[in-house]
Amino acid sequence: MRYFSHSLHLTNGKSSARRAWVLSLAMVCGAMASAADAAKPWWEKIDPATLPAANLPMAEVIDRCIDQKLKQRDVMPALTAPLETRLRRLMLDLHGRVPTLGELDAFVAEGDSPEAWARHVDRLMASQAFDRHLSNELNWLLMDGQGTEFQKYLDLAVTKKKGWDVVFRDAIAGQVDTESRPGVDQFLRQRVMDTDRMANDVSVRFFGVNISCAQCHDHPYVKDWTQDTYYGMKSFFARTFDNGGFVGEREYGQISFKTSKGKEKPATLSFLGGAPLTDPASMEPTEEQKKAERALLEQLKKDKKPPPPAQYSRRARLIETGLATEQQHWFTRAIVNRMWDRLFGCGLVMPLDQMHGENTPSHPELMQWLARDLAANGYDLRRLIRGIVTSKAWQRDSRWKSDTRPPMDLFAVAHPRPLTPRQQAMSLRFAAMEPSYLAPGKAKPEEIEQRILNTERGASGYERWFERPGEDFQVSVDEALFLSNSNDVQGQLLDGSGLVKAMEALPEVAERIRLAGKAIWQRELSEEEVSLLASYLDARSDRPQAGLRQIVWAMLSSAEFRFNY
């Protein structure tokens, strides 16, 4: 614009007309520039030089970006949550359950300081229980919790600290190795009979974009999601097939589609609407060659052997393209957003499967920084999780000082999250057990670890009674009936051998009640709560154990227990 400004200082006799012409040209060019800038995806509007320095601690960057927006919106954030509340939240997010009374006391004894908090986080993340919980959550992300064989692969991948990019490579390649990649082909096998589902699932789960709307027509609101986009992604999987329970891939075959105008059009291999990709030259086999191929596949099926791998694989091409420097932002931002949503209850981009260029994150610079950090550090999900849970933003209280809570995407206050089936099932078992069962010092560390594992396994049968929470979560009828009438609840959680027995051993009624509150809700009960429950027990003095069982049941089935807050 310097040129146009300088041109306005014309002094000859035709200056007025020329000035008007220059002004109109400046306005047109400015409008064109604004339109071009507006058409860019949001990430191209960010100057990398404005991002926080790469070497800053992640928690510091998170708090800086969150607090800056809160200041702009003139919102004072909630205070830091009480230590017991944060420890409960931390155990739920890192181990998938509430802490036992012994664990809680050991944590609190270390004090409440940033250094102590970092030690808590590191200790929990070094545990095998953390690996199991992370593996379970990744199985829900990739397999909707149904990947029983794939779970074996994820268990090993998490234990071996494989980067998220390696998990992506292994899942898309689908090459089983009983030592390092057991069950990895289930990701493909579960979808191989429906390549439309496979293409969209990979786009949603690994790249954060749902392209299914563009299957029949161009997306009405997202200009980049066209039929060409959809079938360009589907082309990566069009040569994949099932042969007797094994995944194979041909080196030939093209797909075409019918446009919304009814014209037949060949699909062009491309990644999320990017530049067309070319395959090595290949020829459609003759009928004789196809017949020989079918005979070979039939024999392999009888022998229960996998088809030979393709020399050129389109799925391998997807791996290469999706992780290429110019495209990896799709991959990195998608998992950053998923992890953020899992730990905050709201993603930086919502909905989670609409991470396209026109859907700007609540905190664009933070999203870019986290994605860049993830890629620069081996796609290490542990690093990402640790950075989030050590931030002040994550540790905020869920209580708000007024009736009108700020928007969730400001992250000014913690958002209560319903427990997942695994969290709910395990928390029931751990909260109802004898409080000293897992207390540090009561047994050797390896014995404690085995007790934890045994209790987790014992809780797994409960998971089927609880629904995976979605956007419109409501407690299901099955869950209510399970907690009210199930023999498992009455016979295992309230049978008088765990928490109920420990309560009976205490001489004072108030002590019994406080023990239940601390073991189940991880907090000290108020005097009003103690008095109310004491009155309840007094009215049932003729059947004292039944009264204690009812108190434990009421706490376990309460809304306070049902949510991570």
MOWO-V876450 format. One record per residue. SS is DSSP state (H for helix, E for strand, C for the rest). OMEGA is omega in degrees with one decimal (999 if undefined). Layout:
SS & OMEGA
SS & OMEGA
This chain:
C & 178.4
H & -178.3
H & -178.3
H & 178.9
H & 179.9
H & -176.1
H & -178.2
C & -177.4
C & 178.3
C & -173.7
C & -179.2
C & -173.7
C & -179.0
C & -173.5
H & -175.9
H & -179.8
H & -178.0
H & 179.4
H & 178.8
H & 179.6
H & -179.2
H & 179.6
H & -179.8
H & 179.2
H & 178.7
H & -179.7
H & 179.5
H & -179.3
H & 177.9
H & 178.4
H & 178.2
H & 179.4
H & 179.7
H & 179.3
H & 179.3
H & 179.6
H & 179.7
H & -178.5
H & 179.9
C & 170.8
C & -171.2
H & -176.2
H & 177.2
H & 178.1
H & -178.8
C & 175.7
C & -178.7
H & -179.1
H & -178.7
H & -179.4
C & 175.6
C & -178.5
C & -175.6
C & -174.1
C & 178.6
C & 174.6
C & -176.1
H & -179.2
H & 179.3
H & 179.1
H & 178.8
H & -177.2
H & 178.9
H & -177.8
H & 179.6
H & -177.4
H & 179.2
H & 179.9
H & 176.9
H & 178.6
H & 178.6
H & -178.9
C & 179.1
C & 178.6
C & 176.1
C & -175.6
C & 175.3
C & 176.6
C & 174.7
E & -179.0
C & 175.8
C & -174.9
H & -178.9
H & 178.8
H & 179.6
H & 178.2
H & 175.6
H & 179.5
H & -178.6
H & 179.2
H & 178.8
H & -176.6
H & -176.9
H & -179.4
C & 176.5
C & 179.8
C & 174.9
C & 177.2
C & 171.6
C & -179.5
H & 179.3
H & 178.7
H & -179.4
H & -179.7
H & 179.9
H & 177.8
H & -176.0
H & -178.8
H & 179.6
C & 179.0
C & -177.1
C & 177.7
C & 177.3
H & -179.8
H & 178.3
H & 179.2
H & 178.4
H & 178.0
H & 177.3
H & -177.8
H & -177.3
H & 179.6
H & 180.0
H & -178.0
H & 177.7
C & -176.3
C & 174.7
H & 179.0
H & 176.0
H & 179.3
H & -178.5
H & -178.4
H & 178.8
H & 178.2
H & 178.7
H & -180.0
H & 177.5
H & 176.4
H & 175.5
H & 179.4
H & -172.6
H & -172.0
H & -177.7
C & 178.2
C & -175.5
C & -175.4
C & -176.8
H & 177.0
H & 179.6
H & 178.0
H & 178.1
H & 177.8
H & -177.7
H & 177.7
H & -178.8
H & -179.1
H & 180.0
H & 179.3
H & -179.8
C & 178.6
C & 175.5
C & 176.7
C & -179.8
H & 177.1
H & 178.6
H & 176.3
H & 177.5
H & 179.3
H & -176.7
H & -177.6
H & -178.1
H & 176.9
H & 175.8
C & -178.4
C & -174.7
C & 169.8
E & -173.4
C & -178.7
C & -173.6
C & -178.0
E & 178.9
C & 175.2
C & -173.7
C & -177.3
C & -179.7
H & 177.8
H & 179.0
H & -176.5
H & -179.1
C & -174.8
C & -168.0
C & -179.6
C & -179.0
C & -176.5
H & 174.1
H & 178.1
H & -178.5
H & -178.7
H & -177.8
H & 178.8
H & 178.6
H & 179.3
H & -178.1
H & -168.6
H & -179.0
H & -175.4
H & 171.6
C & -179.7
E & 177.7
C & -176.3
C & -173.2
H & -178.6
H & -176.5
H & 179.5
H & -176.3
C & -178.3
C & 175.0
C & -179.1
C & -176.2
C & -175.6
C & -178.9
C & -170.5
C & -177.6
C & -178.0
C & 179.9
C & 175.0
H & 176.8
H & 177.4
H & -176.4
H & -175.4
H & 171.4
H & 176.5
H & 179.9
H & -178.2
C & 178.1
C & -174.9
C & -173.6
C & -179.0
C & 179.9
E & -177.7
E & 177.5
E & 175.5
E & 178.8
C & -179.8
C & 175.7
E & 179.3
E & 176.1
E & 179.0
E & 177.4
C & 178.3
C & 179.8
C & 177.0
C & 176.7
C & 176.0
C & 174.7
E & -178.9
E & 178.6
E & -179.6
C & 179.4
C & 176.6
C & 175.0
C & -179.6
C & 176.9
E & -176.2
E & 177.0
E & 179.2
C & 177.4
C & 179.3
C & 178.8
C & -177.9
C & 176.1
C & 175.3
C & 179.3
C & -177.6
C & 177.8
C & 178.1
C & -179.4
C & 175.6
C & 169.4
C & -179.0
C & 177.0
C & -178.6
C & 175.0
C & -178.9
C & 176.5
C & 177.9
H & 178.8
H & 178.9
H & 177.6
H & 179.0
H & 178.6
H & 178.8
H & 179.3
H & 179.5
H & 178.3
H & -179.3
H & 177.6
H & 179.8
H & 177.3
H & 178.2
H & 178.2
H & -178.9
H & -178.2
C & 178.6
C & 180.0
C & 174.2
C & 177.3
C & -179.2
C & 178.3
C & 176.8
C & 173.5
C & -176.4
C & 175.3
H & 176.7
H & 175.1
H & 178.0
H & 176.5
H & 178.3
H & -179.6
H & -177.0
H & -177.4
H & -179.7
C & 177.8
C & -174.8
C & -176.1
C & -178.3
C & -169.7
H & -179.5
H & 175.7
H & -174.9
H & -176.1
H & -177.9
H & -178.0
H & -177.8
H & 173.8
H & -178.6
H & 178.8
H & 179.9
H & 178.3
H & 179.0
H & -178.5
H & -174.9
H & 179.3
H & -176.7
C & 178.7
C & -179.6
C & 170.4
C & 172.5
C & 175.8
C & -7.4
C & -175.1
C & -177.7
C & 178.5
E & -176.7
C & -179.6
C & -172.3
C & -178.7
C & -179.6
C & -173.2
C & 177.2
C & 175.9
C & -179.6
C & -173.3
H & -177.7
H & 177.8
H & 177.7
H & -179.7
H & -178.8
H & -178.9
H & 178.6
H & 178.4
H & -179.6
H & -179.8
H & -179.6
H & -177.4
H & -176.6
C & 171.4
C & 179.2
C & -175.6
C & -178.8
H & 177.2
H & 179.4
H & -180.0
H & -179.2
H & -179.3
H & 179.6
H & -178.4
H & -173.0
H & 173.5
C & 178.6
C & 175.9
C & -179.4
C & -178.7
C & -174.8
C & -177.7
E & 179.5
C & 176.1
C & 177.1
C & -178.6
C & -170.7
C & 179.3
C & -177.1
C & -177.2
C & 179.5
C & 177.8
C & 178.7
C & -176.6
H & -173.9
H & 170.2
H & -179.9
C & 178.4
C & -176.2
C & -179.3
C & -178.9
C & 177.8
C & -177.0
E & 175.7
E & 179.9
C & 173.7
C & 177.3
H & 179.6
H & 179.1
H & -178.7
H & -178.1
H & -177.7
H & -178.9
H & 176.5
H & -177.4
H & -176.9
H & -178.6
H & -175.3
H & -177.8
C & 176.3
C & -170.2
H & -176.3
H & -174.0
H & -179.0
H & -177.4
C & 177.1
C & 179.8
C & 179.6
C & 179.6
C & 177.5
C & -178.8
H & -179.5
H & 176.5
H & 176.8
H & -179.8
H & 179.0
H & 177.3
H & 178.1
H & -179.8
H & 179.9
H & 179.5
H & 176.0
H & 179.8
H & 178.4
H & -179.8
H & -173.4
H & 179.3
H & 179.2
H & -169.3
H & -175.3
H & -178.0
H & -174.7
C & 179.8
C & 173.5
C & -174.5
C & 174.5
C & -176.9
C & -177.2
C & -174.3
C & 169.6
C & 176.7
C & -176.3
C & 176.1
H & -179.8
H & 179.6
H & -179.7
H & 179.5
H & 179.0
H & -178.2
H & -177.0
H & -167.8
H & -172.2
C & 174.4
H & 178.0
H & -179.1
H & -176.8
H & -174.0
H & -176.4
H & -177.0
H & -173.8
C & -171.1
C & 177.3
C & 179.8
C & -177.0
C & -177.7
H & -179.2
H & 179.1
H & 179.0
H & 177.8
H & -179.4
H & -176.3
C & -179.6
C & -174.8
C & -174.1
C & 179.2
H & -178.5
H & 178.5
H & 179.9
H & -177.6
H & -179.9
H & 177.5
H & 179.2
H & -179.4
H & -178.2
H & -179.0
H & -173.8
H & -177.2
H & 178.9
C & 176.9
C & 174.7
C & 177.7
C & 176.7
C & 178.3
H & 178.4
H & 179.1
H & 179.6
H & -179.3
H & -179.5
H & -178.5
H & 176.5
H & 177.1
H & 178.6
H & -179.6
H & 179.6
H & 179.3
C & 179.4
C & -177.4
H & 178.9
H & 178.0
H & -170.4
H & -179.0
H & 178.4
H & 177.8
H & 177.6
H & 178.8
H & -179.5
H & 177.4
H & 178.5
H & 179.5
H & -178.4
H & 179.6
H & -179.5
H & -178.4
C & -177.3
C & 175.4
H & 179.7
H & 178.8
H & -172.4
H & -174.1
E & 170.0
E & -173.9
C & 999
